[in-house]
Amino acid sequence: MKHRNIFRLALVAIVGFAPTLGKALVIEQTLPELVRESDVIVRGTVAATTCRWGSPAYDPNSRIIFTDVRLILADRFKGVAADTELLIETEGGVVDDRGLKVEDQPEFQTGEDVIVFLSPQNQNNRRTVVGLFQGEFTLDQGRVIENQLRVEDFIREIGQIVQEQEQR
């Protein structure tokens, strides 16, 4: 009986602290760090989001929900993204009556104008956002929502950092 109570207490402690553990794992990244770690940096409009069961290794038996984001490209700031659109993969979403929310993942809405910092393509031609939520910037009425910079100033800053890093 005593062991059972200790187990329950430990379980309550783990479950109670679980929501804060994920937040502690995200290390704040500066704009130069996001640029350096990105394979591709683009601006585009979110055309659609589709949720599916799966895993990064594409295990059909996985019970993890992913969202595929189809982005129509408007501009490129780093890397080669030859197509007019690309797919971004994020963890979380809703399939049927099941939902998964992953705290530090970026969330995309259809119709959004965004600048994203992306990884190389995986085996299914999808990219992930570098720096989790930190690598997705939503643009609205000439401003970047996350930092309130004017869009043109933010784009100029990205370009300067890309140029500096390419010269090294």
N, C-alpha and C positions, 0 to 999 in steps of 0.2 A: 504494500500500500504506500509506503514511504517513497519507494522508487517511482511509483506512478505519479505521485504529486510533484516530485522533482522534474520528471519528464514533462508534465503539463506546464509547469512554471517555465521551463526552458523553451517549450514550444510557444507559449504566449510571448515570451521575451523576443524570440526570433521573429515571429509574425508581427509583433508590435513595432519592431525596428526596421522591418523589411522595406517599407515605403521610403525611408530616409537613406537606406544604403545605396540605392541606385544614384541618387543625386550626388552623393559624395564621390562617386566614381568618375564623374565628368570633370575633366580638367579644362579650365577656361583657356581658350585659344585666341591669340591675337590675329588680326587680319594677315600680317605677314606669315604666320604659322599656317593659317588656312590655305593661303596661296601656295606655300611651299609643299604642303601635303596633298594638294589637289592635282589630279591628272588633267581635269577639264574644269573650266569655269565658264558658265554660260548664263545668258538671260533668256527667259522664255515665258510662255503662257501655259498654265496647267490646262490641258485639253480634257483629261479624264483621269479618274482614279478607280482602280478595280482591286477588290480584296480577294484573297485566296488562301487556302491552306497550303503550307509548304515549309521549306527551310532553306537556308543559304546553300545547303548541299543538295537541295531538291529531292529530299526524301519524301516519297509519296505518303508515307505513314506518319509524317510529322503532324503534331497537333499545335503548331505555331501558325498564327495568322500574319500574313504579309499584305501590304498594299503596294500595288504597282501604279506608278504615276507616269502618265504620258505627257511629255513636255514638248511643245512646239517651240523651236528655237528662233529667237529674234536677233541674238548677238552672241559672239564668242570672244572671250577675253584671254583664255589660255587653253592650250591643247588643241587636238584635232577632233572635232565632232563633225564628221563629213555629212551626216544625214541632216534632214530638216527637223527631225524629232529624235528624242531618245527616251529610254525608260529608266526610271529611278525606282529603287526598291527600298521600302521602309518596313520596320517591324510594327505590327499592330494593325487594327482595323476590325471590321465586322463582317462575318460570314454567317448567313442564315440568322439564327438567333444567338450566336456566340460572338462576344467581343473581346478584344485584347487591346489594352492601352499600355504603351511602353513610354514611360515618363519623358525620357530625354530624346525621343525620336522627333524629327520635324513632322509637321502636319500640313498637308497641302489641300487646298480647296480649288475645285474646278473654276476656271476663269481668272485665277490669281496671276499676277505678273511677278516673277521672282528672279533673283540671281542666286544660283546654287554653285557650290564648290563640291566637285564630284570625284569619286574614286575611279580607277580603271574599270572597264566592263568585266563582269563575271562571266561564267560559262554560258549563261542564258541571256547575254547581251543587256544586262541591267547594271546600273551603277548605284552606289550608295552615297549618301551625303557625308562629306568629311566633317568631323567635329560634331556629329549628330545635329541637334537643333541649331547649333552655332553656325553651321554652313549653309543655312537657308535664310534668305533675306527677302521679305515681301515688300513690293513697291506699290505705293498708292498716292495718287495726286502729286507726283513729282518728288515724293519723299520715300526714304527707306524707313519702314515702320520701326524696325529694331533699334536704329540709332539716330533717327530723325535727320540724317544728312540728306541734302538734295541728291537725287539720283545721279545727275551728271558729275557731282563732286565725288560720290562713292565710286563710280565707274572710273573716273580719272585716278583716284587713289589706288584702285586695283591695278590699273594699267601701269602705274609707276612702280608698284611693288613687283609685278611680273617682270618688267624691264630690268629692274635692279637685280632680281634673282637670276635672270638669264645671263647677265653680264658677269656673274661670279663663276 
